[in-house]
Structures are given as structure tokens and as C-alpha cells.
């Protein structure tokens, strides 16, 4: 790899780091000020993608790849909530930003990421369906957590989204999360033991 290719890769990596500062805008509608970033959302999507793929007995690599890169274009166009998306062709803007982001990458990386994006958008393969379910489920769990932290309006995000889940595993995980206190996991860990 020559210096020019290395610099292009480094630019892509640095741009991906922008997602640590891009806030998820849908939660602002509820008045939540300190909302998660796109990077935080993408991380848990990847964890969920891995888990759902394993539960569905599908190799997790593609699902992980799709969840990690699904929102990378938001480093350029920001995260826009559904209300703002209705005023322009958001999918077209996402695709253009993504295509430009990968354009100067080495051919093997560019081809893999481009193929992955097309596969995700088509929603025909088990991995793409799992990746989409991971994205939806992550939003549902985040809404439940916000609700448990006192943002009572977060339940509105939990009304329609569950009907979009496709895999049995994602539906099962959501049923469990919906009926659980998601803040309990740490309580036994914080008890003093001698």
C-alpha cells in the first residue's frame, strides 16, 4: 500500500470518528438533551447483530459489517429524524454520501463495503434482515432505557417499531426487554462483598 492509499484510509478512519460527535436527533423530539451518538448506536447495533445472527444460526460477519457501516454516511449528512426526512430524498442523500466516502478507498475495501450496502438496502439475505433488526431493536432498547430514566414520552418510539422486526430472535429479545427492568443488571455487581 502506497502513501496515497494509506492517507485515504486514514481520512476514512478519521471521518468515521466524527460519528462519536454526531448525536441521534430523534430523541431531541422528546426533549432529551444528552442523547446517544451515532457511534454509540452503531456499537450496540453491532453487538445485537452478532447476537441475533448467532441465535438465528447465521454467520455473524456480514451482519456485523452491515451494522458497523450502516450509518457511516451520517458523518457527512448528520442524523436526521423521521420528520425532517419527509422534506427531501434522504435515502438518495445517504447513498450519495456513502458512495463518495468509499470512492477513494482501496478497491477490495470499496467493493466489499459497496456490496454490503447494496445487500443491506435490498433486505433479501438473512444477514441484511438481521442487521436491520439489530438497528430497530437497538432503538427500541434505547427508548425503553430512556423511559426507565424518566423520559415518559419514549414509549411513543416503542409503538410501531416492534412490528418491523422480522427475525424470531429479535422479536424474542424485544419481548424480554419490554418486560424487564433494564437497569437491574448492575445492582448485584455493585453490592459490597467481603
Wavefront OBJ file of the C-alpha trace (Angstrom):
o trace
v 0.000 0.000 0.000
v 1.467 3.319 -1.027
v 1.404 6.579 0.960
v -1.512 7.981 -1.015
v -3.712 4.920 -0.325
v -2.675 4.966 3.308
v -3.666 8.633 3.582
v -7.085 7.891 2.024
v -7.660 5.069 4.504
v -6.649 7.320 7.374
v -9.058 10.006 6.128
v -11.874 7.432 6.078
v -10.989 6.240 9.585
v -10.859 9.822 10.857
v -14.182 10.622 9.219
v -15.722 7.569 10.896
v -14.591 9.096 14.192
v -16.934 12.020 13.513
v -19.779 9.674 14.436
v -18.627 9.952 18.056
v -19.835 13.573 17.914
v -22.974 13.221 15.769
v -25.978 12.986 18.079
v -29.026 10.868 17.256
v -31.662 13.500 16.501
v -34.887 11.544 17.006
v -34.532 11.714 20.761
v -34.407 15.527 20.724
v -38.116 15.472 19.867
v -38.681 14.067 23.363
v -36.640 16.821 24.958
v -33.696 14.579 25.820
v -30.642 16.819 25.799
v -27.748 14.404 26.278
v -28.658 11.825 23.633
v -26.547 8.975 22.359
v -24.201 9.455 19.430
v -24.385 7.593 16.139
v -21.185 5.760 17.133
v -22.780 4.598 20.388
v -25.850 3.424 18.490
v -23.695 1.631 15.897
v -21.683 -0.141 18.572
v -24.722 -1.652 20.244
v -26.212 -2.445 16.822
v -23.087 -4.493 16.124
v -23.414 -6.324 19.452
v -27.069 -7.038 18.686
v -26.255 -8.050 15.110
v -23.753 -10.588 16.400
v -26.158 -11.980 18.994
v -29.156 -12.165 16.651
v -27.022 -13.828 13.946
v -25.851 -16.455 16.429
v -29.413 -17.022 17.660
v -30.582 -17.370 14.049
v -27.637 -19.687 13.263
v -26.281 -17.326 10.613
v -22.609 -16.422 10.268
v -22.327 -13.061 12.035
v -19.633 -11.469 9.842
v -21.928 -9.867 7.264
v -24.454 -8.756 9.858
v -21.652 -7.172 11.904
v -20.249 -5.426 8.859
v -23.662 -4.025 7.939
v -24.395 -2.796 11.448
v -20.992 -1.133 11.800
v -21.172 0.715 8.477
v -24.932 1.259 8.216
v -24.864 4.863 9.428
v -21.344 5.933 8.430
v -22.714 8.420 5.896
v -24.156 10.385 8.826
v -20.627 11.708 9.403
v -21.366 13.850 6.322
v -25.119 14.397 6.316
v -25.876 14.129 10.047
v -28.580 12.035 11.684
v -31.988 13.341 10.715
v -35.154 12.274 12.486
v -38.142 10.998 10.526
v -39.933 14.357 10.484
v -37.027 16.072 8.730
v -36.560 13.176 6.292
v -40.000 13.737 4.804
v -38.910 17.016 3.211
v -36.258 15.684 0.848
v -34.929 12.475 -0.666
v -32.987 11.317 2.370
v -32.198 7.825 1.027
v -30.690 9.383 -2.093
v -28.565 11.708 0.053
v -27.437 8.789 2.222
v -26.451 6.747 -0.821
v -24.562 9.639 -2.400
v -22.646 10.369 0.793
v -21.789 6.689 1.291
v -20.648 6.261 -2.322
v -18.417 9.338 -2.043
v -16.993 8.139 1.277
v -15.827 4.814 -0.130
v -14.848 6.109 -3.584
v -11.152 6.602 -2.878
v -10.646 3.504 -0.715
v -8.588 0.565 -1.980
v -10.609 -1.464 -4.466
v -11.087 -4.534 -2.257
v -12.428 -2.458 0.648
v -14.513 -0.228 -1.611
v -16.055 -3.255 -3.354
v -16.827 -5.073 -0.100
v -18.430 -2.028 1.528
v -20.384 -1.184 -1.642
v -21.665 -4.766 -1.957
v -22.565 -4.786 1.727
v -24.535 -1.543 1.400
v -26.499 -2.802 -1.618
v -27.227 -6.072 0.179
v -28.451 -4.221 3.258
v -30.731 -1.946 1.240
v -32.271 -4.854 -0.707
v -33.207 -6.693 2.512
v -33.182 -10.120 0.834
v -30.455 -12.031 2.695
v -30.592 -13.341 6.268
v -27.610 -11.135 7.223
v -29.257 -7.963 5.878
v -32.507 -8.735 7.680
v -30.594 -9.413 10.899
v -28.669 -6.130 10.533
v -31.915 -4.199 10.063
v -33.471 -5.967 13.040
v -30.402 -5.053 15.108
v -30.881 -1.390 14.147
v -34.573 -1.430 15.060
v -34.023 -3.396 18.264
v -31.250 -1.060 19.381
v -33.630 1.895 19.009
v -36.330 0.031 20.924
v -33.985 -0.829 23.778
v -32.695 2.752 23.850
v -36.270 4.047 24.024
v -37.019 1.654 26.894
v -33.911 2.826 28.726
v -34.861 6.472 28.235
v -38.344 5.695 29.508
v -36.914 3.986 32.580
v -34.770 7.068 33.195
v -37.825 9.302 33.350
v -38.497 10.282 29.745
v -42.068 9.024 29.724
v -42.700 10.048 26.096
v -40.132 7.496 24.896
v -42.907 4.886 24.811
v -44.067 6.536 21.581
v -40.947 5.170 19.889
v -41.960 1.691 21.029
v -45.427 1.604 19.468
v -44.811 0.918 15.767
v -41.199 -0.230 15.632
v -41.735 -3.764 17.006
v -43.955 -4.585 14.025
v -40.932 -4.051 11.731
v -38.840 -6.762 13.418
v -38.582 -9.817 11.169
v -36.448 -12.449 12.879
v -37.788 -14.661 15.645
v -34.713 -13.882 17.702
v -35.104 -10.093 17.546
v -38.798 -10.418 18.424
v -37.918 -12.690 21.342
v -35.235 -10.287 22.597
v -37.663 -7.365 22.370
v -40.399 -9.208 24.292
v -37.880 -9.920 27.016
v -36.535 -6.342 27.077
v -40.006 -4.820 27.018
v -40.992 -6.735 30.154
v -37.712 -6.273 32.013
v -36.237 -3.567 34.169
v -33.182 -2.835 32.033
v -31.473 -1.014 34.887
v -31.286 -4.078 37.148
v -28.281 -5.795 35.531
v -25.724 -3.869 37.568
v -27.331 -3.970 41.035
v -25.833 -7.254 42.204
v -22.453 -6.263 40.842
v -22.333 -3.109 42.951
v -23.073 -4.798 46.276
v -20.165 -4.823 48.681
v -18.777 -8.327 49.237
v -16.279 -9.386 51.852
l 1 2 3 4 5 6 7 8 9 10 11 12 13 14 15 16 17 18 19 20 21 22 23 24 25 26 27 28 29 30 31 32 33 34 35 36 37 38 39 40 41 42 43 44 45 46 47 48 49 50 51 52 53 54 55 56 57 58 59 60 61 62 63 64 65 66 67 68 69 70 71 72 73 74 75 76 77 78 79 80 81 82 83 84 85 86 87 88 89 90 91 92 93 94 95 96 97 98 99 100 101 102 103 104 105 106 107 108 109 110 111 112 113 114 115 116 117 118 119 120 121 122 123 124 125 126 127 128 129 130 131 132 133 134 135 136 137 138 139 140 141 142 143 144 145 146 147 148 149 150 151 152 153 154 155 156 157 158 159 160 161 162 163 164 165 166 167 168 169 170 171 172 173 174 175 176 177 178 179 180 181 182 183 184 185 186 187 188 189 190 191 192 193 194
